[in-house]
Each structure stands twice: as structure tokens, then as C-alpha cells.
Amino acid sequence: MGIKGEITFPGDKSISHRSLMFAALADGESRISNLSTGADVQSTRACLEASGIIIHNDGDDVVVTGGKFSDPTQPLDCRNSGTTVRLLLGLLAGQGVNATFVGDDSLSSRPMNRILNPLSQMGMKSECNNGKLPITIYKSELSEIKYKSPVASAQVKSAVLLAGLGASGNTSFTEPILSRDHTEKMLLGLGANLSINGLTTTISQLSSPLFSFELSVPGDPSTAAFFAAGSAIVPNSEIILNRVLRNPTRIGFYGALQKMGAGMDCLEQWEEAGETIGKLKVFQQPLNAITITKDDVPGLVDELPILAILATQAKGKTEVRGAEELRVKECDRIHAVCKNLKNMGADIEELDDGFIIKGPTPLKGARIETFHDHRIAMAFTIAGLVSDGDVVLDHPECASISYPEFYDELERLKQ
Ligand code: S3P
């Protein structure tokens, strides 16, 4: 069996969340096609609708009418989505909305002080449960801050910049390492007054609505990574990944894959709406170990679980360090990866901030604890393609958080 054929992906999750939110701040109707089909982006849509924004489907497109936000009458349920709560909290705080945010058990255990600290420095009044959800924000006058973030996080950066759209003066945000820059790119293109100087982004209060827009969201490189990885480790594989986002802050995994020795060609590359997009071919070749350091992490943060699977099939010692952020994702991904890979017979050592994997080792079938984390479910499904014996996931359905079509598409490409 190999992984063969062509695949086109639903829109990038990060850009999909942002396109809904920025369309809500725009003048008139915006039309978005190829929006992510994942449940997380549905959560953002539902929260915006509950806050007074009109959104409707037109065929496969989603049409958002920008307008005034109103106080939601019920708590905003962000379900599993960290991007929904962190970005919307900044956005709604800036728009003077009173709202309560809630989420599922996973989201309710994730740290929110990273956004509450800068936003309260800007003047946001709020209540929370010890730095976690539920959080209630109260209409407040926000003013500029110059914030130096201790973490490289696009969610924190975006929360502060979006709050800055409603704050007096010029809000600036400095991060230690560049994280994904979709917020900056999109806001610049939509008429916000924003400037970037190295790792510092400065934004001014919005004096008129953003421009409305039409956007076809590029395919999600984090979703495509599972198929690229499958193709890199299953013998006789060759896959074409169509129209995948190639923003430089998002392609760390593809660089790593190439460095490990996988067959990879970029067949075409072009620009669309300020983003680089490409068509890639990935095929199986022997893999070598790789070292990932703190500076590399933001560029492949969501791809580290699947990179761990690749490392079990690569020759030598793969080290991932400086990745402590993985402990506060949808689950503790360092623990989830180490526990499940150990059960599959991999040689893996857990570190506080990453892991060490020695390979190659044959993997055996196992029952996988997904911790209801979509990326753990998809990564271990790919591990199952090369395991001797079946991989059985406890909650396969959680893949629908980012990619409901995952299992069907993988079946289609198995040949
Ligand atoms: C995201 C940022 C990242 C990433 C998440 C999506 C975003 O989180 O892990 O899946 O859309 O801004 P952090 O900013 O917390 O690293």
C-alpha cells in the first residue's frame, strides 16, 4: 500500500478564524470561500453571530456583513478553540462589548492570563476563574500599551492587536520569536494603520471600518502535514498537495521534512491576497534524524506531534527542545506523544520542553489515547499506516475539530 494521488485542503484554520473576525469589522459584505470546515471555525462563526454579526452561506461561500457588535445574551461558547477565545476576547474588548466566554473541559484548563494580563493593562475590566475560563469582560475604555510578550504566541499577539483597534493611541506588541503573522498581513491589507519593525508590531485605533473583501482561503498546511508525513514514511507513496499555504511563518515542518531527507518538490508557487501558496509533491525516501530548537518551534508548533511520528522512522537521534508550549495546547501534547509512542514500541524520552527519539524503530499496533486532541488523533492514524498491528483511537471523531474529512480523504488516497 502507498499514499498516492492529489489532494486539496479546506482553508487554513488560522486564516479562516481571522477572515470571519475581520469581515465583521469591515464596511459592508465580505465573501469568503474555502473556509475551514473544522468545528473550531464554526465556533468563531457562532460567537460572532451571537454578538450581533450577520453571517450567511451562499452556496459554498460564507458571506459576512460587517457591523456593530452587541452584547451577547448567552455566554459565548468557544468549545475547543483557543484561537476563538483569545482573538475574540481582544476584539470584543476593543469594541466595548460585555460578554462571558466559556469552553469545553480542554479549553477551560488552558492558560488565559497570557491575554488577560496585557488586556487588563490596557484597561479591560474582567473576571475570570483563576486565569482560566469562564471569563467575563465588561465594557471598558482601552488605551495603548507597549507590551513585551514573554511567549512567542500568535494568539496573544492577535488578542493585543485586535484590542488595539479599539484602544486610544498606538498599541505595540513585541514578541521574542516571530509567530504566525496572518493578523498583521490581513489587517494591513484591509486598511488598518499598522506597522512592523522587526519583532514589534504597532497598531492605531481604527477610525473607520476595515475594507470589505473577497477571499479564497489557502489550504491548511498544518492539515496537509499529516498527508505529507504519511507519504514520506509509507513505501511507494507519492502525493500532490494542491494550493497549500506557504507563508514563511508556517512552513517549518516542510523545511524539517526536507532536511530529514524526504522527497519533496515545490511544483508551483504563487501569491494570492498577500500570502504565498504552493503545489507540493512529497514522496517516500529514507529519513534522517533532526534537531529542533526553541527558535524553530513557532514555525512548526502544531506539527510537532506528526514530526515525532516521522522521527521514529528516521535514522539517528531526533531532539525537540524549547517546545514547552506544547504542554498547554488542546492537551499536553508532549505527554500525549510520549505515552502513545512508548506504547507503540518507540524509543522516546520525555523532556520538560520536548522529547528525544531514537530511530528507526518498528512500531506496533496499540490503543491510542487521543485526549480528545485532533492533532494527536491524526498523527497516530498516520503512525498506524506503518505499524505492525492496528492503531485504535479512543476518540477518532475529534479530528473534526480541524478536518472532518480526514479519514475519508486518507482512505481515498491509500492504494
Ligand atoms: C494559532 C496560533 C498557535 C497555534 C494555534 C493557532 C493562531 O497558538 O498553535 O493552533 O491561529 O493564532 P499559539 O499562538 O498559542 O502558539
Residues whose N, C-alpha, C, O or C-beta is under 5 A from the ligand:
A	BS01	S3P	S14 T83 A152 S153 A154 Q155 V156 V301 D302
